[in-house]
């Protein structure tokens, strides 16, 4: 089952179940203290509650008649690095001074985890993601993203775009926060796939396509079978000595890295598709 935050034609925002070509709003008034997508996700049984809130007399709405919003309320967004072999190689290539650190963290028990975004820095479907104007080498990073409740339980999955200024991080690994965290630095959406069934890692394909002037200029694919760490392990480390009273999103790293001579430009479009979830599309902006 997939859920999304939507804006209706009259401007009303609500939560809806997502079908192939339609959405069906949930009746949140049926349960006290249930006012948001987070409230559904953080319940004891998100799928059961969502099904209960689907009134049989609520008519589905064509998906093109609503606006899909970023599926985030007030959660923090975190990210894991160097979780795919391809990412390890790329990070070592971009940073001579930090190469050995990336090599070590790939094989270490403790993963690299960093704060990626607050809700106000996140772009939803169709909203712009940004390249820093002080970066000359920036790329999108398509990432399978965990939705975790305040108790540390994985309750869903979505698509994440971890925008990254590779030249800034490559200059010095201590610049990681500036390379990763800024306005419109992350994309999430278009919906959340509830974690009521196990994920078939090898069958979960991830595809990244970048368009420039309506022409495909980069395409890459991978699958979750290439992920070096488990979801449970990443979530456990994130919640070790940390509290997330509003829950958290955790991007799990990327296995698709464009060639070193490629950088995003103003006006590009990024499309990330993950099997079972959907496609997240965002235009790219960069100030002169």
C-alpha positions as CSV (number, residue, x, y, z in Angstrom):
1,X,0.0,0.0,0.0
2,X,1.3,3.5,-0.9
3,X,0.4,6.7,0.8
4,X,1.0,10.4,-0.2
5,X,0.5,13.9,1.0
6,X,-1.6,15.7,-1.6
7,X,-3.0,19.1,-2.3
8,X,-6.5,19.1,-3.8
9,X,-7.8,21.6,-6.4
10,X,-9.4,23.8,-3.7
11,X,-6.0,24.0,-1.9
12,X,-6.8,21.6,0.9
13,X,-4.0,19.3,1.9
14,X,-4.6,15.8,3.1
15,X,-3.4,12.2,3.0
16,X,-4.3,9.7,0.3
17,X,-3.8,6.2,-0.8
18,X,-2.1,6.0,-4.2
19,X,-3.3,3.7,-7.0
20,X,-1.8,3.4,-10.5
21,X,-3.7,6.3,-12.0
22,X,-5.8,7.7,-9.1
23,X,-5.5,8.7,-5.4
24,X,-8.1,8.1,-2.8
25,X,-8.2,10.6,0.2
26,X,-8.2,9.1,3.7
27,X,-10.9,10.3,6.1
28,X,-8.6,11.4,9.0
29,X,-11.6,12.6,11.1
30,X,-12.5,9.0,11.9
31,X,-9.7,8.7,14.5
32,X,-8.9,11.3,17.2
33,X,-5.4,12.8,17.1
34,X,-4.9,11.6,13.5
35,X,-4.2,14.7,11.4
36,X,-1.2,14.0,9.2
37,X,0.7,11.4,7.2
38,X,3.1,11.1,10.2
39,X,0.2,10.2,12.5
40,X,-0.7,7.3,10.2
41,X,2.9,6.2,9.8
42,X,3.6,6.3,13.5
43,X,0.6,4.3,14.6
44,X,0.9,0.7,15.8
45,X,-0.4,-0.6,12.4
46,X,0.0,2.0,9.6
47,X,-1.4,-0.3,6.9
48,X,-4.4,-1.3,9.0
49,X,-5.1,2.2,10.0
50,X,-4.9,3.4,6.4
51,X,-7.3,0.8,5.3
52,X,-9.7,1.7,8.1
53,X,-9.5,5.4,7.0
54,X,-10.4,4.6,3.4
55,X,-14.1,5.2,3.3
56,X,-15.9,3.1,0.7
57,X,-17.9,6.1,-0.4
58,X,-14.9,8.3,-1.1
59,X,-14.4,8.6,-4.9
60,X,-10.9,8.2,-6.3
61,X,-9.5,11.3,-8.0
62,X,-7.4,11.2,-11.2
63,X,-3.8,11.7,-10.1
64,X,-3.2,14.5,-12.5
65,X,-5.9,16.5,-10.8
66,X,-4.0,16.7,-7.5
67,X,-0.5,18.0,-6.5
68,X,1.7,15.4,-4.9
69,X,3.7,17.0,-2.0
70,X,6.9,15.8,-0.3
71,X,5.8,13.0,2.0
72,X,7.4,14.7,5.1
73,X,5.9,16.6,8.0
74,X,8.4,17.5,10.6
75,X,10.9,14.6,10.5
76,X,14.6,15.0,10.1
77,X,16.3,13.7,7.0
78,X,19.5,11.8,7.4
79,X,21.7,10.0,4.9
80,X,24.2,7.1,4.9
81,X,27.4,7.3,2.8
82,X,29.7,4.8,1.1
83,X,27.2,2.0,1.3
84,X,27.7,0.8,-2.3
85,X,31.0,-0.2,-3.9
86,X,30.5,2.4,-6.7
87,X,30.0,5.1,-4.1
88,X,33.2,4.1,-2.3
89,X,35.2,4.3,-5.5
90,X,33.7,7.7,-6.5
91,X,34.3,9.2,-3.1
92,X,37.9,8.0,-3.2
93,X,38.4,9.5,-6.6
94,X,37.0,12.9,-5.7
95,X,39.1,13.3,-2.6
96,X,42.8,12.5,-2.6
97,X,43.2,13.7,1.1
98,X,40.2,11.6,2.3
99,X,40.5,8.5,0.1
100,X,41.6,6.2,2.8
101,X,38.8,7.3,5.1
102,X,36.2,6.3,2.6
103,X,37.9,3.0,2.0
104,X,37.8,2.3,5.8
105,X,34.2,3.3,6.4
106,X,33.0,1.0,3.6
107,X,34.2,-2.0,5.5
108,X,33.7,-0.7,9.1
109,X,31.0,-1.8,11.4
110,X,29.9,1.8,12.0
111,X,28.4,3.4,8.9
112,X,28.9,7.0,7.8
113,X,25.7,8.9,8.8
114,X,25.1,12.6,8.5
115,X,22.2,15.1,8.8
116,X,20.9,15.8,5.3
117,X,17.9,18.1,5.6
118,X,15.2,19.6,7.7
119,X,11.6,19.5,6.2
120,X,11.9,23.1,4.9
121,X,14.9,22.1,2.8
122,X,13.1,19.2,1.1
123,X,11.5,19.4,-2.4
124,X,8.6,17.3,-3.4
125,X,7.6,15.9,-6.8
126,X,8.0,18.6,-9.5
127,X,9.6,21.1,-7.2
128,X,13.2,22.3,-7.9
129,X,16.3,20.8,-6.4
130,X,19.3,23.1,-6.2
131,X,22.9,23.2,-7.2
132,X,25.0,25.5,-5.0
133,X,26.2,28.5,-7.0
134,X,29.7,28.0,-5.5
135,X,29.9,24.5,-6.9
136,X,31.3,23.5,-10.3
137,X,30.7,19.8,-9.9
138,X,27.4,18.7,-8.5
139,X,25.3,15.5,-9.1
140,X,22.1,14.0,-7.9
141,X,22.3,10.8,-5.8
142,X,19.3,8.5,-6.2
143,X,18.7,6.7,-2.9
144,X,16.2,4.2,-1.5
145,X,15.0,5.9,1.6
146,X,13.8,4.5,4.9
147,X,10.8,6.0,6.8
148,X,11.4,5.3,10.5
149,X,9.0,6.0,13.3
150,X,10.0,7.5,16.7
151,X,10.6,4.1,18.2
152,X,13.2,3.3,15.5
153,X,11.0,0.9,13.5
154,X,11.1,1.0,9.7
155,X,7.5,1.7,8.6
156,X,7.9,2.6,5.0
157,X,10.1,3.5,2.0
158,X,10.3,6.3,-0.5
159,X,12.6,7.8,-3.1
160,X,15.3,10.3,-2.1
161,X,17.6,12.6,-4.1
162,X,20.7,13.5,-2.1
163,X,22.0,16.5,-4.1
164,X,25.8,16.6,-3.7
165,X,28.5,19.1,-4.4
166,X,31.3,16.7,-5.2
167,X,33.9,19.4,-5.7
168,X,33.3,21.0,-2.3
169,X,33.4,17.6,-0.4
170,X,36.4,16.5,-2.5
171,X,38.4,19.6,-1.6
172,X,38.2,18.6,2.0
173,X,36.0,15.9,3.7
174,X,35.4,18.4,6.5
175,X,33.3,20.4,4.1
176,X,30.7,17.6,3.9
177,X,27.9,19.6,5.6
178,X,28.3,22.4,3.1
179,X,28.4,20.0,0.2
180,X,25.3,18.3,1.4
181,X,23.1,20.6,3.4
182,X,21.7,23.8,1.9
183,X,18.3,25.1,0.6
184,X,16.5,22.7,-1.7
185,X,19.3,20.1,-1.2
186,X,17.0,17.1,-1.1
187,X,14.1,15.6,-2.9
188,X,11.6,13.1,-1.5
189,X,8.6,11.3,-3.0
190,X,6.3,10.8,-4.8
191,X,4.8,8.6,-2.1
192,X,5.6,6.2,0.8
193,X,5.4,2.4,0.2
194,X,4.3,1.0,3.6
195,X,6.7,-1.6,5.0
196,X,4.1,-4.3,5.4
197,X,6.0,-6.8,3.2
198,X,9.7,-7.7,3.0
199,X,11.7,-5.9,0.3
200,X,13.2,-8.2,-2.5
201,X,16.5,-6.5,-2.7
202,X,17.7,-7.9,-6.1
203,X,14.4,-7.2,-7.7
204,X,14.3,-3.6,-6.5
205,X,15.8,-1.7,-9.4
206,X,16.9,1.9,-9.2
207,X,17.2,4.1,-12.3
208,X,18.5,7.6,-12.7
209,X,17.9,9.6,-15.9
210,X,19.1,13.2,-16.3
211,X,17.6,15.3,-19.1
212,X,19.0,18.5,-20.6
213,X,16.9,20.4,-23.1
214,X,14.6,17.4,-23.2
215,X,17.5,15.2,-24.3
216,X,18.8,12.3,-22.1
217,X,22.3,13.1,-21.1
218,X,22.9,10.5,-18.4
219,X,21.3,7.2,-17.5
220,X,22.4,4.7,-14.8
221,X,20.9,1.7,-13.1
222,X,21.5,-0.4,-10.0
223,X,19.6,-2.6,-7.6
224,X,19.3,-3.0,-3.8
225,X,21.2,-6.3,-4.1
226,X,24.3,-4.1,-4.4
227,X,23.8,-2.4,-1.1
228,X,26.6,-3.3,1.4
229,X,24.6,-2.8,4.6
230,X,21.2,-3.9,5.8
231,X,18.3,-1.5,6.4
232,X,17.9,-2.6,10.0
233,X,21.6,-2.1,10.7
234,X,21.5,1.5,9.3
235,X,18.4,2.3,11.3
236,X,19.9,0.9,14.5
237,X,23.0,3.0,14.1
238,X,21.0,6.1,13.4
239,X,19.0,5.7,16.6
240,X,22.0,4.8,18.7
241,X,22.2,7.6,21.4
242,X,19.8,9.7,19.4
243,X,16.1,10.4,19.7
244,X,13.7,11.3,16.9
245,X,10.4,12.2,18.5
246,X,9.0,13.1,15.1
247,X,10.5,10.1,13.3
248,X,13.2,10.2,10.6
249,X,13.9,9.6,6.9
250,X,17.2,7.8,6.2
251,X,18.6,7.8,2.7
252,X,20.6,4.6,2.3
253,X,23.3,5.7,-0.1
254,X,23.8,5.6,-3.9
255,X,25.1,3.0,-6.3
256,X,24.8,5.3,-9.3
257,X,27.4,8.0,-9.8
258,X,27.7,10.0,-13.1
259,X,31.0,10.2,-14.8
260,X,33.6,12.6,-13.3
261,X,33.2,15.0,-16.3
262,X,29.5,15.4,-15.7
263,X,27.8,18.1,-13.6
264,X,24.3,19.3,-13.3
265,X,23.3,22.6,-15.0
266,X,20.5,25.1,-14.4
267,X,17.4,23.8,-16.3
268,X,18.3,20.1,-16.1
269,X,15.7,17.6,-15.0
270,X,16.3,14.6,-12.7
271,X,14.2,11.5,-12.8
272,X,14.6,8.7,-10.2
273,X,12.6,5.5,-10.5
274,X,12.5,2.8,-7.9
275,X,10.6,-0.4,-8.5
276,X,7.5,-0.7,-6.3
277,X,7.5,3.0,-5.4
278,X,7.3,5.1,-8.5
279,X,9.2,8.0,-10.1
280,X,10.4,11.2,-8.5
281,X,11.0,14.0,-11.0
282,X,12.6,17.4,-10.1
283,X,13.9,20.3,-12.2
284,X,17.3,21.7,-11.3
285,X,18.0,25.3,-10.5
286,X,21.3,27.1,-10.0
287,X,21.8,30.8,-9.5
288,X,24.2,32.6,-11.6
